[in-house]
Amino acid sequence: MKKAALIFGIICLMLTFAGGIYVLIHHGQVSAGYAAIPCLFTIICFGYYRGGKHK
């Protein structure tokens, strides 16, 4: 399950950068959600992958 979270996190990270570039290309006239939503999933997936427990 952790491996799937890592793979999905990497995919979402690429989508975050693609969304950010899309927003920049269109001079901010499109929704920033194209980058923000995949970023949220990236944070969730990497948080799950790391375990979320601090020692």
PDB file of N, CA, C, O and CB in Angstrom:
ATOM      1  N   MET A   1       0.825  -1.201   0.000  1.00  0.00           N
ATOM      2  CA  MET A   1       0.000   0.000   0.000  1.00  0.00           C
ATOM      3  C   MET A   1       0.865   1.258   0.000  1.00  0.00           C
ATOM      4  O   MET A   1       0.529   2.259  -0.633  1.00  0.00           O
ATOM      5  CB  MET A   1      -0.936   0.002   1.210  1.00  0.00           C
ATOM      6  N   LYS A   2       1.988   1.188   0.725  1.00  0.00           N
ATOM      7  CA  LYS A   2       2.870   2.356   0.755  1.00  0.00           C
ATOM      8  C   LYS A   2       3.483   2.622  -0.618  1.00  0.00           C
ATOM      9  O   LYS A   2       3.678   3.775  -1.005  1.00  0.00           O
ATOM     10  CB  LYS A   2       3.979   2.161   1.794  1.00  0.00           C
ATOM     11  N   LYS A   3       3.784   1.553  -1.348  1.00  0.00           N
ATOM     12  CA  LYS A   3       4.359   1.723  -2.679  1.00  0.00           C
ATOM     13  C   LYS A   3       3.361   2.394  -3.619  1.00  0.00           C
ATOM     14  O   LYS A   3       3.743   3.226  -4.441  1.00  0.00           O
ATOM     15  CB  LYS A   3       4.797   0.369  -3.251  1.00  0.00           C
ATOM     16  N   ALA A   4       2.087   2.033  -3.497  1.00  0.00           N
ATOM     17  CA  ALA A   4       1.040   2.649  -4.320  1.00  0.00           C
ATOM     18  C   ALA A   4       0.897   4.131  -3.966  1.00  0.00           C
ATOM     19  O   ALA A   4       0.681   4.966  -4.844  1.00  0.00           O
ATOM     20  CB  ALA A   4      -0.314   1.912  -4.126  1.00  0.00           C
ATOM     21  N   ALA A   5       1.018   4.453  -2.670  1.00  0.00           N
ATOM     22  CA  ALA A   5       0.934   5.856  -2.253  1.00  0.00           C
ATOM     23  C   ALA A   5       2.103   6.662  -2.821  1.00  0.00           C
ATOM     24  O   ALA A   5       1.930   7.813  -3.222  1.00  0.00           O
ATOM     25  CB  ALA A   5       0.916   5.961  -0.713  1.00  0.00           C
ATOM     26  N   LEU A   6       3.285   6.060  -2.855  1.00  0.00           N
ATOM     27  CA  LEU A   6       4.445   6.743  -3.420  1.00  0.00           C
ATOM     28  C   LEU A   6       4.261   7.003  -4.914  1.00  0.00           C
ATOM     29  O   LEU A   6       4.530   8.103  -5.395  1.00  0.00           O
ATOM     30  CB  LEU A   6       5.712   5.921  -3.182  1.00  0.00           C
ATOM     31  N   ILE A   7       3.806   5.993  -5.638  1.00  0.00           N
ATOM     32  CA  ILE A   7       3.600   6.140  -7.079  1.00  0.00           C
ATOM     33  C   ILE A   7       2.524   7.186  -7.368  1.00  0.00           C
ATOM     34  O   ILE A   7       2.702   8.041  -8.235  1.00  0.00           O
ATOM     35  CB  ILE A   7       3.212   4.789  -7.709  1.00  0.00           C
ATOM     36  N   PHE A   8       1.401   7.117  -6.637  1.00  0.00           N
ATOM     37  CA  PHE A   8       0.333   8.101  -6.832  1.00  0.00           C
ATOM     38  C   PHE A   8       0.807   9.499  -6.446  1.00  0.00           C
ATOM     39  O   PHE A   8       0.416  10.482  -7.076  1.00  0.00           O
ATOM     40  CB  PHE A   8      -0.909   7.718  -6.011  1.00  0.00           C
ATOM     41  N   GLY A   9       1.649   9.595  -5.411  1.00  0.00           N
ATOM     42  CA  GLY A   9       2.200  10.883  -5.006  1.00  0.00           C
ATOM     43  C   GLY A   9       3.088  11.490  -6.082  1.00  0.00           C
ATOM     44  O   GLY A   9       3.041  12.695  -6.327  1.00  0.00           O
ATOM     45  N   ILE A  10       3.893  10.659  -6.720  1.00  0.00           N
ATOM     46  CA  ILE A  10       4.771  11.145  -7.792  1.00  0.00           C
ATOM     47  C   ILE A  10       3.946  11.601  -8.991  1.00  0.00           C
ATOM     48  O   ILE A  10       4.253  12.620  -9.611  1.00  0.00           O
ATOM     49  CB  ILE A  10       5.771  10.046  -8.220  1.00  0.00           C
ATOM     50  N   ILE A  11       2.901  10.848  -9.316  1.00  0.00           N
ATOM     51  CA  ILE A  11       2.021  11.241 -10.424  1.00  0.00           C
ATOM     52  C   ILE A  11       1.350  12.578 -10.115  1.00  0.00           C
ATOM     53  O   ILE A  11       1.274  13.453 -10.978  1.00  0.00           O
ATOM     54  CB  ILE A  11       0.949  10.149 -10.690  1.00  0.00           C
ATOM     55  N   CYS A  12       0.866  12.735  -8.888  1.00  0.00           N
ATOM     56  CA  CYS A  12       0.225  13.991  -8.495  1.00  0.00           C
ATOM     57  C   CYS A  12       1.221  15.143  -8.486  1.00  0.00           C
ATOM     58  O   CYS A  12       0.859  16.277  -8.802  1.00  0.00           O
ATOM     59  CB  CYS A  12      -0.421  13.850  -7.117  1.00  0.00           C
ATOM     60  N   LEU A  13       2.470  14.866  -8.127  1.00  0.00           N
ATOM     61  CA  LEU A  13       3.498  15.907  -8.156  1.00  0.00           C
ATOM     62  C   LEU A  13       3.723  16.402  -9.584  1.00  0.00           C
ATOM     63  O   LEU A  13       3.856  17.604  -9.818  1.00  0.00           O
ATOM     64  CB  LEU A  13       4.818  15.378  -7.561  1.00  0.00           C
ATOM     65  N   MET A  14       3.765  15.472 -10.533  1.00  0.00           N
ATOM     66  CA  MET A  14       3.914  15.877 -11.931  1.00  0.00           C
ATOM     67  C   MET A  14       2.704  16.677 -12.402  1.00  0.00           C
ATOM     68  O   MET A  14       2.850  17.642 -13.151  1.00  0.00           O
ATOM     69  CB  MET A  14       4.113  14.648 -12.826  1.00  0.00           C
ATOM     70  N   LEU A  15       1.510  16.278 -11.964  1.00  0.00           N
ATOM     71  CA  LEU A  15       0.307  17.027 -12.327  1.00  0.00           C
ATOM     72  C   LEU A  15       0.304  18.424 -11.702  1.00  0.00           C
ATOM     73  O   LEU A  15      -0.218  19.371 -12.291  1.00  0.00           O
ATOM     74  CB  LEU A  15      -0.944  16.257 -11.892  1.00  0.00           C
ATOM     75  N   THR A  16       0.884  18.547 -10.515  1.00  0.00           N
ATOM     76  CA  THR A  16       0.991  19.858  -9.874  1.00  0.00           C
ATOM     77  C   THR A  16       1.850  20.800 -10.707  1.00  0.00           C
ATOM     78  O   THR A  16       1.474  21.946 -10.950  1.00  0.00           O
ATOM     79  CB  THR A  16       1.575  19.721  -8.464  1.00  0.00           C
ATOM     80  N   PHE A  17       3.012  20.304 -11.142  1.00  0.00           N
ATOM     81  CA  PHE A  17       3.882  21.139 -11.968  1.00  0.00           C
ATOM     82  C   PHE A  17       3.241  21.450 -13.315  1.00  0.00           C
ATOM     83  O   PHE A  17       3.360  22.569 -13.814  1.00  0.00           O
ATOM     84  CB  PHE A  17       5.228  20.453 -12.179  1.00  0.00           C
ATOM     85  N   ALA A  18       2.561  20.468 -13.908  1.00  0.00           N
ATOM     86  CA  ALA A  18       1.889  20.703 -15.179  1.00  0.00           C
ATOM     87  C   ALA A  18       0.779  21.742 -15.015  1.00  0.00           C
ATOM     88  O   ALA A  18       0.610  22.610 -15.871  1.00  0.00           O
ATOM     89  CB  ALA A  18       1.314  19.388 -15.735  1.00  0.00           C
ATOM     90  N   GLY A  19       0.028  21.656 -13.923  1.00  0.00           N
ATOM     91  CA  GLY A  19      -1.019  22.641 -13.656  1.00  0.00           C
ATOM     92  C   GLY A  19      -0.450  24.027 -13.416  1.00  0.00           C
ATOM     93  O   GLY A  19      -1.015  25.022 -13.871  1.00  0.00           O
ATOM     94  N   GLY A  20       0.663  24.095 -12.704  1.00  0.00           N
ATOM     95  CA  GLY A  20       1.310  25.389 -12.478  1.00  0.00           C
ATOM     96  C   GLY A  20       1.797  26.024 -13.768  1.00  0.00           C
ATOM     97  O   GLY A  20       1.651  27.229 -13.975  1.00  0.00           O
ATOM     98  N   ILE A  21       2.370  25.214 -14.622  1.00  0.00           N
ATOM     99  CA  ILE A  21       2.826  25.728 -15.923  1.00  0.00           C
ATOM    100  C   ILE A  21       1.636  26.175 -16.761  1.00  0.00           C
ATOM    101  O   ILE A  21       1.706  27.194 -17.447  1.00  0.00           O
ATOM    102  CB  ILE A  21       3.641  24.653 -16.684  1.00  0.00           C
ATOM    103  N   TYR A  22       0.541  25.415 -16.707  1.00  0.00           N
ATOM    104  CA  TYR A  22      -0.669  25.781 -17.449  1.00  0.00           C
ATOM    105  C   TYR A  22      -1.208  27.133 -16.984  1.00  0.00           C
ATOM    106  O   TYR A  22      -1.605  27.965 -17.800  1.00  0.00           O
ATOM    107  CB  TYR A  22      -1.750  24.696 -17.283  1.00  0.00           C
ATOM    108  N   VAL A  23      -1.219  27.344 -15.678  1.00  0.00           N
ATOM    109  CA  VAL A  23      -1.700  28.617 -15.132  1.00  0.00           C
ATOM    110  C   VAL A  23      -0.768  29.755 -15.559  1.00  0.00           C
ATOM    111  O   VAL A  23      -1.235  30.837 -15.917  1.00  0.00           O
ATOM    112  CB  VAL A  23      -1.799  28.549 -13.580  1.00  0.00           C
ATOM    113  N   LEU A  24       0.535  29.517 -15.523  1.00  0.00           N
ATOM    114  CA  LEU A  24       1.485  30.563 -15.922  1.00  0.00           C
ATOM    115  C   LEU A  24       1.389  30.887 -17.407  1.00  0.00           C
ATOM    116  O   LEU A  24       1.492  32.050 -17.797  1.00  0.00           O
ATOM    117  CB  LEU A  24       2.907  30.136 -15.584  1.00  0.00           C
ATOM    118  N   ILE A  25       1.193  29.871 -18.232  1.00  0.00           N
ATOM    119  CA  ILE A  25       1.073  30.100 -19.675  1.00  0.00           C
ATOM    120  C   ILE A  25      -0.128  30.981 -19.984  1.00  0.00           C
ATOM    121  O   ILE A  25      -0.082  31.815 -20.888  1.00  0.00           O
ATOM    122  CB  ILE A  25       0.954  28.766 -20.426  1.00  0.00           C
ATOM    123  N   HIS A  26      -1.209  30.786 -19.223  1.00  0.00           N
ATOM    124  CA  HIS A  26      -2.426  31.559 -19.452  1.00  0.00           C
ATOM    125  C   HIS A  26      -2.479  32.823 -18.594  1.00  0.00           C
ATOM    126  O   HIS A  26      -3.549  33.398 -18.393  1.00  0.00           O
ATOM    127  CB  HIS A  26      -3.642  30.699 -19.172  1.00  0.00           C
ATOM    128  N   HIS A  27      -1.321  33.250 -18.092  1.00  0.00           N
ATOM    129  CA  HIS A  27      -1.168  34.515 -17.359  1.00  0.00           C
ATOM    130  C   HIS A  27      -2.123  34.637 -16.178  1.00  0.00           C
ATOM    131  O   HIS A  27      -2.603  35.728 -15.872  1.00  0.00           O
ATOM    132  CB  HIS A  27      -1.383  35.681 -18.297  1.00  0.00           C
ATOM    133  N   GLY A  28      -2.399  33.512 -15.515  1.00  0.00           N
ATOM    134  CA  GLY A  28      -3.240  33.528 -14.323  1.00  0.00           C
ATOM    135  C   GLY A  28      -4.719  33.727 -14.588  1.00  0.00           C
ATOM    136  O   GLY A  28      -5.479  33.967 -13.649  1.00  0.00           O
ATOM    137  N   GLN A  29      -5.146  33.636 -15.825  1.00  0.00           N
ATOM    138  CA  GLN A  29      -6.556  33.836 -16.157  1.00  0.00           C
ATOM    139  C   GLN A  29      -7.395  32.585 -15.922  1.00  0.00           C
ATOM    140  O   GLN A  29      -8.623  32.648 -15.962  1.00  0.00           O
ATOM    141  CB  GLN A  29      -6.689  34.270 -17.598  1.00  0.00           C
ATOM    142  N   VAL A  30      -6.751  31.463 -15.679  1.00  0.00           N
ATOM    143  CA  VAL A  30      -7.476  30.226 -15.372  1.00  0.00           C
ATOM    144  C   VAL A  30      -7.360  29.963 -13.876  1.00  0.00           C
ATOM    145  O   VAL A  30      -6.575  30.605 -13.179  1.00  0.00           O
ATOM    146  CB  VAL A  30      -6.919  29.012 -16.201  1.00  0.00           C
ATOM    147  N   SER A  31      -8.136  29.032 -13.403  1.00  0.00           N
ATOM    148  CA  SER A  31      -8.183  28.728 -11.968  1.00  0.00           C
ATOM    149  C   SER A  31      -6.864  28.148 -11.472  1.00  0.00           C
ATOM    150  O   SER A  31      -6.253  27.314 -12.140  1.00  0.00           O
ATOM    151  CB  SER A  31      -9.321  27.752 -11.671  1.00  0.00           C
ATOM    152  N   ALA A  32      -6.432  28.591 -10.303  1.00  0.00           N
ATOM    153  CA  ALA A  32      -5.223  28.050  -9.689  1.00  0.00           C
ATOM    154  C   ALA A  32      -5.450  26.639  -9.169  1.00  0.00           C
ATOM    155  O   ALA A  32      -4.504  25.961  -8.770  1.00  0.00           O
ATOM    156  CB  ALA A  32      -4.754  28.952  -8.557  1.00  0.00           C
ATOM    157  N   GLY A  33      -6.688  26.201  -9.173  1.00  0.00           N
ATOM    158  CA  GLY A  33      -7.015  24.849  -8.751  1.00  0.00           C
ATOM    159  C   GLY A  33      -6.365  23.774  -9.600  1.00  0.00           C
ATOM    160  O   GLY A  33      -6.207  22.638  -9.155  1.00  0.00           O
ATOM    161  N   TYR A  34      -5.987  24.129 -10.830  1.00  0.00           N
ATOM    162  CA  TYR A  34      -5.287  23.172 -11.681  1.00  0.00           C
ATOM    163  C   TYR A  34      -3.976  22.740 -11.046  1.00  0.00           C
ATOM    164  O   TYR A  34      -3.500  21.641 -11.331  1.00  0.00           O
ATOM    165  CB  TYR A  34      -5.030  23.771 -13.063  1.00  0.00           C
ATOM    166  N   ALA A  35      -3.383  23.553 -10.205  1.00  0.00           N
ATOM    167  CA  ALA A  35      -2.152  23.196  -9.510  1.00  0.00           C
ATOM    168  C   ALA A  35      -2.404  22.867  -8.044  1.00  0.00           C
ATOM    169  O   ALA A  35      -1.690  22.041  -7.474  1.00  0.00           O
ATOM    170  CB  ALA A  35      -1.146  24.326  -9.618  1.00  0.00           C
ATOM    171  N   ALA A  36      -3.390  23.484  -7.427  1.00  0.00           N
ATOM    172  CA  ALA A  36      -3.605  23.335  -5.987  1.00  0.00           C
ATOM    173  C   ALA A  36      -4.191  21.978  -5.611  1.00  0.00           C
ATOM    174  O   ALA A  36      -3.792  21.395  -4.603  1.00  0.00           O
ATOM    175  CB  ALA A  36      -4.516  24.429  -5.492  1.00  0.00           C
ATOM    176  N   ILE A  37      -5.121  21.472  -6.395  1.00  0.00           N
ATOM    177  CA  ILE A  37      -5.762  20.205  -6.059  1.00  0.00           C
ATOM    178  C   ILE A  37      -4.774  19.032  -6.145  1.00  0.00           C
ATOM    179  O   ILE A  37      -4.720  18.230  -5.213  1.00  0.00           O
ATOM    180  CB  ILE A  37      -6.953  19.957  -6.988  1.00  0.00           C
ATOM    181  N   PRO A  38      -3.990  18.902  -7.226  1.00  0.00           N
ATOM    182  CA  PRO A  38      -2.998  17.818  -7.231  1.00  0.00           C
ATOM    183  C   PRO A  38      -1.949  17.989  -6.123  1.00  0.00           C
ATOM    184  O   PRO A  38      -1.418  17.002  -5.615  1.00  0.00           O
ATOM    185  CB  PRO A  38      -2.303  17.754  -8.594  1.00  0.00           C
ATOM    186  N   CYS A  39      -1.652  19.231  -5.753  1.00  0.00           N
ATOM    187  CA  CYS A  39      -0.703  19.481  -4.677  1.00  0.00           C
ATOM    188  C   CYS A  39      -1.238  18.927  -3.356  1.00  0.00           C
ATOM    189  O   CYS A  39      -0.480  18.358  -2.570  1.00  0.00           O
ATOM    190  CB  CYS A  39      -0.415  20.989  -4.550  1.00  0.00           C
ATOM    191  N   LEU A  40      -2.512  19.086  -3.115  1.00  0.00           N
ATOM    192  CA  LEU A  40      -3.131  18.560  -1.903  1.00  0.00           C
ATOM    193  C   LEU A  40      -3.013  17.034  -1.863  1.00  0.00           C
ATOM    194  O   LEU A  40      -2.662  16.466  -0.829  1.00  0.00           O
ATOM    195  CB  LEU A  40      -4.612  18.989  -1.823  1.00  0.00           C
ATOM    196  N   PHE A  41      -3.303  16.375  -2.979  1.00  0.00           N
ATOM    197  CA  PHE A  41      -3.168  14.926  -3.030  1.00  0.00           C
ATOM    198  C   PHE A  41      -1.708  14.485  -2.877  1.00  0.00           C
ATOM    199  O   PHE A  41      -1.438  13.438  -2.288  1.00  0.00           O
ATOM    200  CB  PHE A  41      -3.739  14.397  -4.340  1.00  0.00           C
ATOM    201  N   THR A  42      -0.774  15.273  -3.400  1.00  0.00           N
ATOM    202  CA  THR A  42       0.639  14.969  -3.239  1.00  0.00           C
ATOM    203  C   THR A  42       1.038  14.994  -1.774  1.00  0.00           C
ATOM    204  O   THR A  42       1.734  14.095  -1.301  1.00  0.00           O
ATOM    205  CB  THR A  42       1.486  15.953  -4.031  1.00  0.00           C
ATOM    206  N   ILE A  43       0.601  16.016  -1.056  1.00  0.00           N
ATOM    207  CA  ILE A  43       0.921  16.132   0.366  1.00  0.00           C
ATOM    208  C   ILE A  43       0.322  14.963   1.145  1.00  0.00           C
ATOM    209  O   ILE A  43       0.976  14.407   2.027  1.00  0.00           O
ATOM    210  CB  ILE A  43       0.406  17.472   0.929  1.00  0.00           C
ATOM    211  N   ILE A  44      -0.905  14.593   0.830  1.00  0.00           N
ATOM    212  CA  ILE A  44      -1.554  13.482   1.517  1.00  0.00           C
ATOM    213  C   ILE A  44      -0.819  12.165   1.242  1.00  0.00           C
ATOM    214  O   ILE A  44      -0.572  11.389   2.165  1.00  0.00           O
ATOM    215  CB  ILE A  44      -3.025  13.372   1.083  1.00  0.00           C
ATOM    216  N   CYS A  45      -0.474  11.916  -0.011  1.00  0.00           N
ATOM    217  CA  CYS A  45       0.186  10.656  -0.372  1.00  0.00           C
ATOM    218  C   CYS A  45       1.575  10.554   0.235  1.00  0.00           C
ATOM    219  O   CYS A  45       1.938   9.505   0.768  1.00  0.00           O
ATOM    220  CB  CYS A  45       0.277  10.521  -1.886  1.00  0.00           C
ATOM    221  N   PHE A  46       2.353  11.616   0.166  1.00  0.00           N
ATOM    222  CA  PHE A  46       3.697  11.561   0.739  1.00  0.00           C
ATOM    223  C   PHE A  46       3.643  11.493   2.260  1.00  0.00           C
ATOM    224  O   PHE A  46       4.511  10.882   2.882  1.00  0.00           O
ATOM    225  CB  PHE A  46       4.515  12.776   0.296  1.00  0.00           C
ATOM    226  N   GLY A  47       2.637  12.112   2.863  1.00  0.00           N
ATOM    227  CA  GLY A  47       2.460  11.999   4.303  1.00  0.00           C
ATOM    228  C   GLY A  47       2.149  10.572   4.714  1.00  0.00           C
ATOM    229  O   GLY A  47       2.667  10.085   5.719  1.00  0.00           O
ATOM    230  N   TYR A  48       1.307   9.902   3.943  1.00  0.00           N
ATOM    231  CA  TYR A  48       0.999   8.501   4.216  1.00  0.00           C
ATOM    232  C   TYR A  48       2.231   7.631   3.995  1.00  0.00           C
ATOM    233  O   TYR A  48       2.490   6.707   4.766  1.00  0.00           O
ATOM    234  CB  TYR A  48      -0.161   8.020   3.330  1.00  0.00           C
ATOM    235  N   TYR A  49       2.986   7.925   2.945  1.00  0.00           N
ATOM    236  CA  TYR A  49       4.170   7.117   2.633  1.00  0.00           C
ATOM    237  C   TYR A  49       5.213   7.208   3.744  1.00  0.00           C
ATOM    238  O   TYR A  49       5.848   6.213   4.094  1.00  0.00           O
ATOM    239  CB  TYR A  49       4.786   7.566   1.302  1.00  0.00           C
ATOM    240  N   ARG A  50       5.381   8.396   4.290  1.00  0.00           N
ATOM    241  CA  ARG A  50       6.378   8.573   5.365  1.00  0.00           C
ATOM    242  C   ARG A  50       5.909   7.995   6.685  1.00  0.00           C
ATOM    243  O   ARG A  50       6.721   7.820   7.593  1.00  0.00           O
ATOM    244  CB  ARG A  50       6.699  10.047   5.550  1.00  0.00           C
ATOM    245  N   GLY A  51       4.654   7.699   6.819  1.00  0.00           N
ATOM    246  CA  GLY A  51       4.145   7.057   8.019  1.00  0.00           C
ATOM    247  C   GLY A  51       3.425   8.002   8.941  1.00  0.00           C
ATOM    248  O   GLY A  51       2.578   7.566   9.721  1.00  0.00           O
ATOM    249  N   GLY A  52       3.728   9.277   8.883  1.00  0.00           N
ATOM    250  CA  GLY A  52       3.032  10.245   9.703  1.00  0.00           C
ATOM    251  C   GLY A  52       3.381  10.213  11.170  1.00  0.00           C
ATOM    252  O   GLY A  52       2.832  10.992  11.948  1.00  0.00           O
ATOM    253  N   LYS A  53       4.284   9.329  11.573  1.00  0.00           N
ATOM    254  CA  LYS A  53       4.662   9.244  12.989  1.00  0.00           C
ATOM    255  C   LYS A  53       6.089   9.754  13.163  1.00  0.00           C
ATOM    256  O   LYS A  53       7.002   9.346  12.445  1.00  0.00           O
ATOM    257  CB  LYS A  53       4.533   7.781  13.517  1.00  0.00           C
ATOM    258  N   HIS A  54       6.257  10.634  14.110  1.00  0.00           N
ATOM    259  CA  HIS A  54       7.576  11.191  14.388  1.00  0.00           C
ATOM    260  C   HIS A  54       8.133  10.552  15.642  1.00  0.00           C
ATOM    261  O   HIS A  54       7.419  10.408  16.634  1.00  0.00           O
ATOM    262  CB  HIS A  54       7.513  12.728  14.540  1.00  0.00           C
ATOM    263  N   LYS A  55       9.383  10.171  15.612  1.00  0.00           N
ATOM    264  CA  LYS A  55      10.004   9.552  16.788  1.00  0.00           C
ATOM    265  C   LYS A  55      10.894  10.526  17.503  1.00  0.00           C
ATOM    266  O   LYS A  55      11.500  10.179  18.516  1.00  0.00           O
ATOM    267  CB  LYS A  55      10.800   8.323  16.397  1.00  0.00           C
TER     268      LYS A  55
END
